[in-house]
Amino acid sequence: RLMKCHEVLEELQKQLAIALKECRPSEHSQVAHVPHLIGLEGGVETFLYEAKNFLRDLTRVLAIFYREPFRNASQFCGAGQNKIIPWAENRFGQDDPLVKMLKEDEPWIAELVYKRNAAEHPGSESGMLTIRNFEPTSDGKICGPTWHRTQHNPTPVLADLEALCRNLLTFAEELLVFGCIEKCLSNSLVTFAELPEQKRRPECP
Protein backbone atom coordinates (compact mmCIF):
# COMPACT_ATOMS: atom_id res chain seq x y z
CA ARG A 1 0.00 0.00 0.00
CA LEU A 2 2.84 2.39 0.73
CA MET A 3 4.32 1.60 -2.69
CA LYS A 4 0.97 2.55 -4.20
CA CYS A 5 1.14 5.88 -2.38
CA HIS A 6 4.60 6.46 -3.85
CA GLU A 7 3.36 5.52 -7.31
CA VAL A 8 0.50 8.01 -7.07
CA LEU A 9 2.86 10.74 -5.91
CA GLU A 10 5.37 10.01 -8.68
CA GLU A 11 2.63 10.09 -11.33
CA LEU A 12 1.31 13.41 -10.05
CA GLN A 13 4.84 14.84 -10.03
CA LYS A 14 5.29 13.60 -13.59
CA GLN A 15 2.03 15.24 -14.69
CA LEU A 16 3.08 18.42 -12.89
CA ALA A 17 6.29 18.61 -14.90
CA ILE A 18 4.34 18.08 -18.13
CA ALA A 19 1.76 20.72 -17.22
CA LEU A 20 4.40 23.31 -16.39
CA LYS A 21 6.31 22.58 -19.59
CA GLU A 22 3.24 22.75 -21.84
CA CYS A 23 1.98 26.03 -20.39
CA ARG A 24 5.30 27.84 -20.75
CA PRO A 25 4.57 30.77 -23.10
CA SER A 26 6.81 31.74 -25.99
CA GLU A 27 8.87 34.91 -25.83
CA HIS A 28 6.38 36.82 -28.00
CA SER A 29 3.19 35.51 -26.42
CA GLN A 30 1.08 37.89 -24.35
CA VAL A 31 -1.51 35.29 -23.45
CA ALA A 32 -1.57 34.04 -19.86
CA HIS A 33 -1.36 30.26 -19.70
CA VAL A 34 -2.70 28.47 -16.62
CA PRO A 35 -1.35 24.91 -16.24
CA HIS A 36 -3.62 22.04 -15.31
CA LEU A 37 -2.53 18.96 -13.36
CA ILE A 38 -4.32 15.98 -14.93
CA GLY A 39 -5.63 13.34 -12.53
CA LEU A 40 -5.11 15.44 -9.40
CA GLU A 41 -8.37 14.74 -7.60
CA GLY A 42 -8.45 11.02 -8.41
CA GLY A 43 -4.79 10.65 -7.46
CA VAL A 44 -5.27 12.37 -4.12
CA GLU A 45 -8.29 10.23 -3.28
CA THR A 46 -6.39 7.05 -4.19
CA PHE A 47 -3.44 8.18 -2.05
CA LEU A 48 -5.70 8.80 0.95
CA TYR A 49 -7.42 5.44 0.51
CA GLU A 50 -4.13 3.52 0.38
CA ALA A 51 -2.56 5.56 3.20
CA LYS A 52 -5.46 4.99 5.58
CA ASN A 53 -5.48 1.28 4.79
CA PHE A 54 -1.72 1.19 5.37
CA LEU A 55 -2.30 2.61 8.87
CA ARG A 56 -5.05 0.07 9.42
CA ASP A 57 -2.63 -2.70 8.43
CA LEU A 58 -0.14 -1.39 10.99
CA THR A 59 -2.57 -2.25 13.77
CA ARG A 60 -1.63 -5.87 12.98
CA VAL A 61 1.86 -5.10 14.28
CA LEU A 62 0.30 -4.41 17.66
CA ALA A 63 -1.72 -7.59 17.38
CA ILE A 64 1.39 -9.66 16.61
CA PHE A 65 3.71 -8.22 19.25
CA TYR A 66 1.27 -7.27 22.00
CA ARG A 67 -1.82 -9.41 21.27
CA GLU A 68 -4.06 -6.35 21.11
CA PRO A 69 -7.10 -6.50 18.78
CA PHE A 70 -6.83 -3.05 17.23
CA ARG A 71 -8.29 -2.90 13.72
CA ASN A 72 -8.86 0.70 12.61
CA ALA A 73 -6.53 3.49 11.51
CA SER A 74 -8.57 5.97 13.56
CA GLN A 75 -7.55 4.13 16.74
CA PHE A 76 -4.10 5.69 16.36
CA CYS A 77 -5.52 9.18 16.74
CA GLY A 78 -8.29 11.51 17.80
CA ALA A 79 -10.08 11.14 14.46
CA GLY A 80 -12.00 8.27 16.01
CA GLN A 81 -12.22 6.64 19.40
CA ASN A 82 -8.54 6.76 20.29
CA LYS A 83 -7.61 3.52 21.99
CA ILE A 84 -3.98 2.92 21.17
CA ILE A 85 -2.35 5.85 23.02
CA PRO A 86 -4.27 5.29 26.30
CA TRP A 87 -3.49 1.57 26.03
CA ALA A 88 0.23 2.28 25.57
CA GLU A 89 0.26 4.75 28.46
CA ASN A 90 -1.37 2.24 30.79
CA ARG A 91 0.94 -0.56 29.73
CA PHE A 92 4.30 1.23 29.45
CA GLY A 93 3.92 4.60 31.22
CA GLN A 94 3.87 8.13 29.84
CA ASP A 95 7.67 8.38 29.54
CA ASP A 96 8.06 5.26 27.40
CA PRO A 97 9.62 5.91 23.93
CA LEU A 98 6.74 4.12 22.18
CA VAL A 99 4.19 6.33 23.93
CA LYS A 100 6.14 9.47 23.06
CA MET A 101 6.38 8.39 19.43
CA LEU A 102 2.65 7.69 19.19
CA LYS A 103 1.84 11.11 20.64
CA GLU A 104 4.26 12.92 18.34
CA ASP A 105 2.79 11.25 15.26
CA GLU A 106 -0.84 11.60 16.31
CA PRO A 107 -1.50 15.07 14.73
CA TRP A 108 -0.54 14.17 11.15
CA ILE A 109 -2.19 10.75 11.42
CA ALA A 110 -5.40 12.40 12.60
CA GLU A 111 -5.39 14.90 9.74
CA LEU A 112 -4.77 12.14 7.20
CA VAL A 113 -7.70 10.13 8.55
CA TYR A 114 -9.90 13.24 8.67
CA LYS A 115 -9.08 14.02 5.04
CA ARG A 116 -9.85 10.47 3.94
CA ASN A 117 -13.14 10.55 5.84
CA ALA A 118 -14.01 13.91 4.29
CA ALA A 119 -13.31 12.55 0.81
CA GLU A 120 -15.28 9.36 1.44
CA HIS A 121 -18.15 10.93 3.40
CA PRO A 122 -18.49 14.62 2.33
CA GLY A 123 -20.29 16.75 4.87
CA SER A 124 -19.65 14.38 7.77
CA GLU A 125 -17.95 15.45 11.02
CA SER A 126 -14.67 15.58 9.08
CA GLY A 127 -16.10 18.30 6.81
CA MET A 128 -15.57 18.64 3.07
CA LEU A 129 -12.27 18.02 1.32
CA THR A 130 -11.56 20.65 -1.32
CA ILE A 131 -8.86 19.96 -3.91
CA ARG A 132 -7.94 22.83 -6.20
CA ASN A 133 -5.85 22.66 -9.34
CA PHE A 134 -3.70 25.54 -10.61
CA GLU A 135 -5.60 28.82 -10.31
CA PRO A 136 -4.81 32.43 -11.28
CA THR A 137 -4.73 34.90 -8.40
CA SER A 138 -5.93 38.50 -8.27
CA ASP A 139 -2.36 39.81 -8.45
CA GLY A 140 -1.68 38.07 -11.76
CA LYS A 141 0.22 35.12 -10.33
CA ILE A 142 -0.66 31.44 -10.46
CA CYS A 143 -1.36 29.41 -7.33
CA GLY A 144 -0.24 25.78 -7.43
CA PRO A 145 -2.49 22.83 -6.50
CA THR A 146 -3.77 22.95 -2.93
CA TRP A 147 -6.12 21.07 -0.67
CA HIS A 148 -7.92 21.70 2.59
CA ARG A 149 -10.76 20.57 4.79
CA THR A 150 -13.63 22.77 5.89
CA GLN A 151 -12.41 25.64 8.11
CA HIS A 152 -8.75 24.82 7.46
CA ASN A 153 -6.25 26.81 5.44
CA PRO A 154 -5.18 25.49 2.01
CA THR A 155 -1.72 23.92 1.78
CA PRO A 156 0.34 22.67 -1.20
CA VAL A 157 -1.04 19.22 -1.94
CA LEU A 158 2.02 17.60 -3.57
CA ALA A 159 4.37 18.76 -0.81
CA ASP A 160 1.94 17.36 1.75
CA LEU A 161 1.70 14.00 -0.02
CA GLU A 162 5.49 13.77 -0.16
CA ALA A 163 5.71 14.48 3.58
CA LEU A 164 3.01 11.89 4.29
CA CYS A 165 4.97 9.24 2.38
CA ARG A 166 8.00 9.89 4.58
CA ASN A 167 5.92 9.96 7.75
CA LEU A 168 4.15 6.70 6.94
CA LEU A 169 7.44 4.95 6.25
CA THR A 170 9.20 6.12 9.41
CA PHE A 171 6.11 5.49 11.55
CA ALA A 172 5.92 1.89 10.31
CA GLU A 173 9.65 1.36 10.84
CA GLU A 174 9.57 2.71 14.39
CA LEU A 175 6.47 0.73 15.32
CA LEU A 176 8.12 -2.44 14.08
CA VAL A 177 11.38 -1.72 15.90
CA PHE A 178 9.62 -1.01 19.19
CA GLY A 179 7.71 -4.27 18.83
CA CYS A 180 10.89 -6.24 18.15
CA ILE A 181 12.69 -4.73 21.11
CA GLU A 182 9.77 -5.30 23.45
CA LYS A 183 8.80 -8.81 22.44
CA CYS A 184 11.63 -10.56 20.68
CA LEU A 185 14.98 -9.02 21.41
CA SER A 186 14.85 -7.81 24.99
CA ASN A 187 17.21 -10.56 26.16
CA SER A 188 19.42 -10.77 23.08
CA LEU A 189 22.57 -9.00 21.93
CA VAL A 190 20.74 -7.47 18.96
CA THR A 191 19.91 -3.77 19.02
CA PHE A 192 18.82 -1.07 16.60
CA ALA A 193 20.46 2.23 15.73
CA GLU A 194 19.64 4.91 13.18
CA LEU A 195 22.19 5.29 10.42
CA PRO A 196 23.17 8.97 9.96
CA GLU A 197 21.65 10.39 6.79
CA GLN A 198 25.03 11.20 5.23
CA LYS A 199 26.06 7.53 5.54
CA ARG A 200 22.93 6.10 3.90
CA ARG A 201 23.16 4.57 0.44
CA PRO A 202 20.83 6.44 -1.97
CA GLU A 203 19.82 3.19 -3.67
CA CYS A 204 18.91 1.64 -0.30
CA PRO A 205 17.98 4.44 2.13
C-alpha positions as CSV (number, residue, x, y, z in Angstrom):
1,R,0.0,0.0,0.0
2,L,2.8,2.4,0.7
3,M,4.3,1.6,-2.7
4,K,1.0,2.6,-4.2
5,C,1.1,5.9,-2.4
6,H,4.6,6.5,-3.8
7,E,3.4,5.5,-7.3
8,V,0.5,8.0,-7.1
9,L,2.9,10.7,-5.9
10,E,5.4,10.0,-8.7
11,E,2.6,10.1,-11.3
12,L,1.3,13.4,-10.0
13,Q,4.8,14.8,-10.0
14,K,5.3,13.6,-13.6
15,Q,2.0,15.2,-14.7
16,L,3.1,18.4,-12.9
17,A,6.3,18.6,-14.9
18,I,4.3,18.1,-18.1
19,A,1.8,20.7,-17.2
20,L,4.4,23.3,-16.4
21,K,6.3,22.6,-19.6
22,E,3.2,22.8,-21.8
23,C,2.0,26.0,-20.4
24,R,5.3,27.8,-20.7
25,P,4.6,30.8,-23.1
26,S,6.8,31.7,-26.0
27,E,8.9,34.9,-25.8
28,H,6.4,36.8,-28.0
29,S,3.2,35.5,-26.4
30,Q,1.1,37.9,-24.3
31,V,-1.5,35.3,-23.4
32,A,-1.6,34.0,-19.9
33,H,-1.4,30.3,-19.7
34,V,-2.7,28.5,-16.6
35,P,-1.4,24.9,-16.2
36,H,-3.6,22.0,-15.3
37,L,-2.5,19.0,-13.4
38,I,-4.3,16.0,-14.9
39,G,-5.6,13.3,-12.5
40,L,-5.1,15.4,-9.4
41,E,-8.4,14.7,-7.6
42,G,-8.4,11.0,-8.4
43,G,-4.8,10.6,-7.5
44,V,-5.3,12.4,-4.1
45,E,-8.3,10.2,-3.3
46,T,-6.4,7.0,-4.2
47,F,-3.4,8.2,-2.1
48,L,-5.7,8.8,1.0
49,Y,-7.4,5.4,0.5
50,E,-4.1,3.5,0.4
51,A,-2.6,5.6,3.2
52,K,-5.5,5.0,5.6
53,N,-5.5,1.3,4.8
54,F,-1.7,1.2,5.4
55,L,-2.3,2.6,8.9
56,R,-5.1,0.1,9.4
57,D,-2.6,-2.7,8.4
58,L,-0.1,-1.4,11.0
59,T,-2.6,-2.3,13.8
60,R,-1.6,-5.9,13.0
61,V,1.9,-5.1,14.3
62,L,0.3,-4.4,17.7
63,A,-1.7,-7.6,17.4
64,I,1.4,-9.7,16.6
65,F,3.7,-8.2,19.2
66,Y,1.3,-7.3,22.0
67,R,-1.8,-9.4,21.3
68,E,-4.1,-6.3,21.1
69,P,-7.1,-6.5,18.8
70,F,-6.8,-3.0,17.2
71,R,-8.3,-2.9,13.7
72,N,-8.9,0.7,12.6
73,A,-6.5,3.5,11.5
74,S,-8.6,6.0,13.6
75,Q,-7.5,4.1,16.7
76,F,-4.1,5.7,16.4
77,C,-5.5,9.2,16.7
78,G,-8.3,11.5,17.8
79,A,-10.1,11.1,14.5
80,G,-12.0,8.3,16.0
81,Q,-12.2,6.6,19.4
82,N,-8.5,6.8,20.3
83,K,-7.6,3.5,22.0
84,I,-4.0,2.9,21.2
85,I,-2.4,5.8,23.0
86,P,-4.3,5.3,26.3
87,W,-3.5,1.6,26.0
88,A,0.2,2.3,25.6
89,E,0.3,4.8,28.5
90,N,-1.4,2.2,30.8
91,R,0.9,-0.6,29.7
92,F,4.3,1.2,29.4
93,G,3.9,4.6,31.2
94,Q,3.9,8.1,29.8
95,D,7.7,8.4,29.5
96,D,8.1,5.3,27.4
97,P,9.6,5.9,23.9
98,L,6.7,4.1,22.2
99,V,4.2,6.3,23.9
100,K,6.1,9.5,23.1
101,M,6.4,8.4,19.4
102,L,2.6,7.7,19.2
103,K,1.8,11.1,20.6
104,E,4.3,12.9,18.3
105,D,2.8,11.3,15.3
106,E,-0.8,11.6,16.3
107,P,-1.5,15.1,14.7
108,W,-0.5,14.2,11.1
109,I,-2.2,10.8,11.4
110,A,-5.4,12.4,12.6
111,E,-5.4,14.9,9.7
112,L,-4.8,12.1,7.2
113,V,-7.7,10.1,8.6
114,Y,-9.9,13.2,8.7
115,K,-9.1,14.0,5.0
116,R,-9.9,10.5,3.9
117,N,-13.1,10.5,5.8
118,A,-14.0,13.9,4.3
119,A,-13.3,12.6,0.8
120,E,-15.3,9.4,1.4
121,H,-18.1,10.9,3.4
122,P,-18.5,14.6,2.3
123,G,-20.3,16.7,4.9
124,S,-19.6,14.4,7.8
125,E,-18.0,15.5,11.0
126,S,-14.7,15.6,9.1
127,G,-16.1,18.3,6.8
128,M,-15.6,18.6,3.1
129,L,-12.3,18.0,1.3
130,T,-11.6,20.7,-1.3
131,I,-8.9,20.0,-3.9
132,R,-7.9,22.8,-6.2
133,N,-5.8,22.7,-9.3
134,F,-3.7,25.5,-10.6
135,E,-5.6,28.8,-10.3
136,P,-4.8,32.4,-11.3
137,T,-4.7,34.9,-8.4
138,S,-5.9,38.5,-8.3
139,D,-2.4,39.8,-8.4
140,G,-1.7,38.1,-11.8
141,K,0.2,35.1,-10.3
142,I,-0.7,31.4,-10.5
143,C,-1.4,29.4,-7.3
144,G,-0.2,25.8,-7.4
145,P,-2.5,22.8,-6.5
146,T,-3.8,22.9,-2.9
147,W,-6.1,21.1,-0.7
148,H,-7.9,21.7,2.6
149,R,-10.8,20.6,4.8
150,T,-13.6,22.8,5.9
151,Q,-12.4,25.6,8.1
152,H,-8.7,24.8,7.5
153,N,-6.2,26.8,5.4
154,P,-5.2,25.5,2.0
155,T,-1.7,23.9,1.8
156,P,0.3,22.7,-1.2
157,V,-1.0,19.2,-1.9
158,L,2.0,17.6,-3.6
159,A,4.4,18.8,-0.8
160,D,1.9,17.4,1.8
161,L,1.7,14.0,0.0
162,E,5.5,13.8,-0.2
163,A,5.7,14.5,3.6
164,L,3.0,11.9,4.3
165,C,5.0,9.2,2.4
166,R,8.0,9.9,4.6
167,N,5.9,10.0,7.7
168,L,4.1,6.7,6.9
169,L,7.4,5.0,6.2
170,T,9.2,6.1,9.4
171,F,6.1,5.5,11.5
172,A,5.9,1.9,10.3
173,E,9.7,1.4,10.8
174,E,9.6,2.7,14.4
175,L,6.5,0.7,15.3
176,L,8.1,-2.4,14.1
177,V,11.4,-1.7,15.9
178,F,9.6,-1.0,19.2
179,G,7.7,-4.3,18.8
180,C,10.9,-6.2,18.1
181,I,12.7,-4.7,21.1
182,E,9.8,-5.3,23.5
183,K,8.8,-8.8,22.4
184,C,11.6,-10.6,20.7
185,L,15.0,-9.0,21.4
186,S,14.9,-7.8,25.0
187,N,17.2,-10.6,26.2
188,S,19.4,-10.8,23.1
189,L,22.6,-9.0,21.9
190,V,20.7,-7.5,19.0
191,T,19.9,-3.8,19.0
192,F,18.8,-1.1,16.6
193,A,20.5,2.2,15.7
194,E,19.6,4.9,13.2
195,L,22.2,5.3,10.4
196,P,23.2,9.0,10.0
197,E,21.7,10.4,6.8
198,Q,25.0,11.2,5.2
199,K,26.1,7.5,5.5
200,R,22.9,6.1,3.9
201,R,23.2,4.6,0.4
202,P,20.8,6.4,-2.0
203,E,19.8,3.2,-3.7
204,C,18.9,1.6,-0.3
205,P,18.0,4.4,2.1
